[in-house]
Amino acid sequence: MEPVVKLLADLVAIPSMNPMGRARTGKEYTEASAAEFIAALLRGHSIDVQLQQVAPGRPNVMGYINAAAAKTVLLEAHLDTVSADTMVIEPFHPLVRDGKLYGRGSCDTKGSCAAFLQAACNALENTGSLRYNVLLLFVSDEEYRFGGAEFAARNGLKADFGIVGEPTSLKIVRAHKGVTRWRIVTKGIAAHSAFPQGGRNAIYAMARIVQRLEEYANQVCLQAAHPLLGGPTLNVGVIEGGSAVNVVPDRCWIEVERRSLPGETTETILAPIRSLLKDLPDWGFEEPYLSAGGMEVTEDAPVVQTLARSIIEVTGGVTVEAAHYSTDAGYYNNIGVPTVVFGPGNIAQAHTDGEYIELDQLHQAAKVIERFLTA
């Protein structure tokens, strides 16, 4: 195998599934082994390495290349993948066939990890050619809480601009939506269903809340639209309550997701909903378990222009666009690091039961990043 393909195969062979808040345990449900592999690779190239313990067994890997340059670029990608429960191929036995590499995480987003690592190692062969200091960051818990990126941003990350690796088909994403997720809980009083008047039904209380949220969701998408991203959205995606059909339920909860526009904050998202529900009884908000801001980098920003030139030199053309999903880039932009999204692979392959990445894109991504670092 060529070096970048071998590197990706080695990463795919290391399970690093995100438990997604569920009671799933075992080494395959942490990023620890993948982090140790990358840390050893970086040390083998004499790159300074730090492990950030975001949570037990769930580290970030941070490597730093000091080129004595005036500016520092952040290259970031996430270590975790979704589960392999429904896969129809061997998830952790990478298979190369017909110009593709198959396996869980090959596209989302160990392809970006491999491309960034290979590009940095290639550039190091001639340190004098590096035009930037390079901060390599491989984070945990992107798929569920964006926990690794939030931790890094909160703990003093410094760079002049950045690139977050995601499967963009080698396009530059310069703007995307944010996302806030939280639970609303209703409380009732349990009673025997033969005597429901002796209790208070938490599911009935939640039904009134859900009805209002549906009406609000239809309104919020009509708010002033962003020229690239359109309007915000709201969705109730999970509901759970009660213990048995013959018991008046004393608790019910829903999980709500709000896709936001750049500039919106957690408070500006939640305040209108609190106001909407204020006259209803027996409910409360849990603190959001995820609140990642949207981001927008101007088309003439240096990171966009320099990356675009590198892509054109490798592929002959470039597309700059916006996306409706969210990434770690929102956290870095919010601390003043202009960060775009770029990487190999098609987002349509992310999380699929036969996940793969086109090897041509993997090679091209590594070449693009190497040119970005050295040209």
Helices and strands as residue ranges (DSSP letters): H 3-12, G 27-29, H 32-44, E 48-55, E 58-65, E 72-78, E 95-97, E 100-102, H 110-124, G 127-129, E 133-139, H 147-154, E 161-164, E 172-176, E 178-187, E 191-192, G 196-198, H 202-220, E 233-241, E 247-248, E 251-260, H 266-277, E 283-285, E 290-292, E 295-296, H 302-315, E 320-323, H 329-334, E 339-341, G 347-349, E 356-358, H 359-374
